[in-house]
Amino acid sequence: MRLLHTMIRVADLNRSIDFYTQVLGMQLLRRKDYPEGKFTLAFVGYGDEADSTVVELTHNWETGSYDIGNGFGHLAIGVDDIYKVCDEIRGSGCDIVRQPGPMKHGSTVIAFVKDPDGYAIELIEGR
């Protein structure tokens, strides 16, 4: 068994695809419209779905926004140089909501950014 993907609902699919591909460096792996169901699925990730866990972006055509809720935490992405990655993210016009530095009660260096829908993305150095 292995984890295949995590699904999140997004209000503006193109804006979300741009964020995950252009800001976070993922690839758009596939995208498909389902006209009868009035939704589109797009899969993004750092590697092929055959051997990598990916993110499924679900866009329901008639839904303009979602409440994040308090049950979902965040997606986590491993990076080699967190300070460089955060500089690049800032340069793309996105805000770092938790600046890079050691986590509380530990030494792991982390940072947080939010995607266009407000989902938290944790960056973890050295993973």
KELUMFI-595017 format. One record per atom (N, C-alpha, C): residue in three letters; x, y, z. Coordinates in steps of 0.1 Angstrom, whole numbers, plus 2048, in hexadecimal, padded with zeros to 3 digits. Layout:
// residues N
ALAXYZ;...
This chain:
// residues 127
MET8087F4800;MET800800800;MET80980C800;ARG8038177FA;ARG80A8247FB;ARG80082F7F9;LEU80383B7FE;LEU7FB8477FD;LEU7FB84C7EF;LEU7F084D7E8;LEU7EF8527DA;LEU7EF8617D9;HIS7E58677E0;HIS7E48757DE;HIS7DC87B7EA;THR7DD8887EC;THR7D48907F5;THR7CC8997EC;MET7BF89A7EF;MET7B68A27E8;MET7B28AF7F0;ILE7B38BA7E9;ILE7AE8C77EF;ILE7A58CD7E4;ARG79A8D47E9;ARG7918DB7E0;ARG7968EA7DE;VAL7968EE7D2;VAL79B8FC7CF;VAL7909047C8;ALA7909117CA;ALA78691A7C4;ALA78991D7B6;ASP7969207B3;ASP79B9247A6;ASP7A691A7A1;LEU7A2911799;LEU7AB906795;LEU7B890B78F;ASN7B7914785;ASN7C391977E;ASN7CC921788;ARG7C6929791;ARG7CF93079B;ARG7D69267A3;SER7CF91B7A7;SER7D59117B0;SER7E09097A8;ILE7DD90579C;ILE7E78FE794;ILE7F4907792;ASP7F2914790;ASP7FD91D78F;ASP80591D79B;PHE7FF91E7A7;PHE80691E7B4;PHE80E9127B6;TYR8089067B4;TYR80F8F97B7;TYR81A8F77AC;THR8188FB7A0;THR8228F9796;THR82D904795;GLN829910795;GLN83291B793;GLN83991F7A0;VAL83191F7AB;VAL8379237B8;VAL83E9187BF;LEU83890C7C0;LEU83D9017C7;LEU8458F77BE;GLY8458F97B1;GLY84D8F17A8;GLY8488E37A5;MET83B8E07A8;MET8358D37A4;MET8328D3795;GLN82E8C8790;GLN82A8C6782;GLN81B8C3782;LEU8148C9778;LEU8068C5775;LEU8078B776E;LEU8028AD775;LEU80389F770;LEU7F889B768;ARG7EC89F76B;ARG7E089D763;ARG7D58A6768;ARG7CB8A875F;ARG7C08B0762;ARG7B48AB759;LYS7A88AA760;LYS79D8A5758;LYS7908AB75D;ASP7888B0754;ASP77B8B5757;ASP7708AA757;TYR7678AC760;TYR75C8A3761;TYR74F8AB760;PRO74B8AE754;PRO73F8B7751;PRO7328B3758;GLU7308A6758;GLU7238A175E;GLU7238A476D;GLY72F8A3773;GLY7308A5782;GLY7338B4785;LYS7368BC77B;LYS73A8CA77C;LYS7468CC786;PHE7508C4783;PHE75D8C678A;PHE7698C2781;THR7748C7785;THR7818C477F;THR78B8BF789;LEU7938B5785;LEU79D8B078E;LEU7AB8B3787;ALA7B48B878F;ALA7C28BA78A;ALA7CB8B3794;PHE7D58AC78F;PHE7DF8A6798;PHE7EC8AC796;VAL7F38B17A1;VAL8008B77A1;VAL8098B07AA;GLY8168B07A7;GLY8208A97AF;GLY82E8AB7AA;TYR8378A57B2;TYR8458A67AF;TYR84A89A7A7;GLY8428907A5;GLY84688479E;GLY83A87D798;ASP83C873790;ASP83186C78A;ASP829865795;GLU81C864792;GLU81285E79B;GLU81584F79E;ALA81C849795;ALA82083B797;ALA8288387A3;ASP8308427A7;ASP8398407B2;ASP83A84C7BC;SER8328567BA;SER8328627C3;SER8248657C8;THR82386A7D4;THR81786F7D9;THR81487D7D3;VAL8088807CF;VAL80588D7C8;VAL7F98947CF;VAL7F68A07CA;VAL7EB8A77CF;VAL7E08A87C5;GLU7D48A57C8;GLU7C98A67C0;GLU7C28B37C3;LEU7C18BC7B9;LEU7B98C87BA;LEU7AC8C67B4;THR7A18C87BC;THR7948C57B7;THR78D8D37B7;HIS7888D67AB;HIS7808E27A8;HIS7728DF7A5;ASN7698E27AE;ASN75A8E17AB;ASN7568EE7A5;TRP7518ED799;TRP74E8F8790;TRP745902796;GLU73B8FE79E;GLU7319077A4;GLU73490C7B2;THR7409097B7;THR74490D7C4;THR74F9187C4;GLY74D9237C9;GLY75692E7C8;GLY76092F7D4;SER75D9287DF;SER7679297EA;SER76491D7F4;TYR76E91A7FC;TYR76C910806;TYR771915814;ASP76B90F81E;ASP77191182C;ASP77B90782E;ILE78790B832;ILE792902835;ILE78E8F8840;GLY7888FD84A;GLY7848F5856;GLY7908F485F;ASN78E8EC86A;ASN7998EB874;ASN79E8DD875;GLY79A8D486C;GLY79F8C686D;GLY7AB8C4864;PHE7AC8CB859;PHE7B78C9850;PHE7C38D1855;GLY7CF8CB855;GLY7DB8D285A;GLY7E38D984F;HIS7EB8D1847;HIS7F38D783D;HIS7F98CC834;LEU7FE8D0828;LEU8068C8820;LEU8148CB824;ALA81D8C1823;ALA82B8C3826;ALA8348C081A;ILE83E8C9817;ILE8478C780C;ILE8558C8811;GLY85E8BE80E;GLY86C8BF812;GLY8748C7808;VAL87D8CF80D;VAL8858D8805;VAL8948D780A;ASP89D8DA801;ASP8AB8DA805;ASP8AF8E780C;ASP8AC8F2806;ASP8B08FF80C;ASP8A390780E;ILE89E90781A;ILE89190E81D;ILE89291D81B;TYR89D92381E;TYR89E93181D;TYR89E93580E;LYS8A492E806;LYS8A49317F7;LYS89692F7F2;VAL88F9247F6;VAL8829217F1;VAL87892C7F6;CYS879930802;CYS87193B807;CYS873948800;ASP88094B7FC;ASP8839577F4;ASP87C9567E7;GLU87D94A7E1;GLU8769487D3;GLU86794A7D4;ILE8619447DF;ILE8539457E1;ILE84F9547E3;ARG85695B7EB;ARG85496A7ED;ARG8559717DF;GLY85F96D7D7;GLY8629747CA;GLY8569717C1;SER84F9677C3;SER8439647BA;SER83796C7BF;GLY8389737C9;GLY82D97B7CE;GLY8249757D9;CYS8299697DE;CYS8219627E8;CYS8289657F6;ASP81F965800;ASP82496880E;ASP82895B815;ILE83395C81D;ILE837951826;ILE830955833;VAL82794C838;VAL81F94F844;VAL82694B851;ARG83094384F;ARG83994085B;ARG84793F855;GLN84F949859;GLN85D94A853;GLN86593E857;PRO86F93B84F;PRO87792F851;PRO87F93085E;GLY87F925865;GLY887925872;GLY884918879;PRO88B915884;PRO88890988B;PRO87A908891;MET8748FC891;MET8678FA896;MET8688FB8A5;LYS85D8FF8AC;LYS85C8FF8BA;LYS85F8F28C0;HIS8678F28CA;HIS86A8E58D2;HIS8728DB8C9;GLY87A8E08BF;GLY8818D78B6;GLY88B8DF8AE;SER8928D88A6;SER89D8DE89D;SER8998DE88E;THR88F8D788A;THR88B8D687C;THR8888E4877;VAL88E8E886C;VAL88B8F5866;VAL87F8F485D;ILE8758FD860;ILE8688FC858;ILE86490A855;ALA85A90B84B;ALA854918848;ALA846914843;PHE83D91E842;PHE82F91B83D;PHE82C926833;VAL825922828;VAL81F92A81E;VAL81192681C;LYS80892E818;LYS7FA92A815;LYS7F892B806;ASP7F0921801;ASP7ED9217F2;ASP7E192B7F0;PRO7DD92D7E4;PRO7D39377E1;PRO7C69357E8;ASP7C39297EC;ASP7B69267F3;ASP7B8927802;GLY7C4929807;GLY7C692A815;GLY7CB91D81C;TYR7CE913814;TYR7D4906819;TYR7E290881E;ALA7E6903829;ALA7F390582E;ALA7FD8FA828;ILE8088FF824;ILE8138F781E;ILE81F8F8827;GLU8248EE82D;GLU82F8EE836;GLU83B8EA82D;LEU8468F282E;LEU8538EF828;LEU85C8EA833;ILE8628DF831;ILE86B8D983A;ILE8798D7834;GLU8838DD83A;GLU8908DC835;GLU8978CF838;GLY89D8C982E;GLY8A58BD82F;GLY89D8B082F;ARG8918B0829;ARG8898A4828;ARG8888A081A;
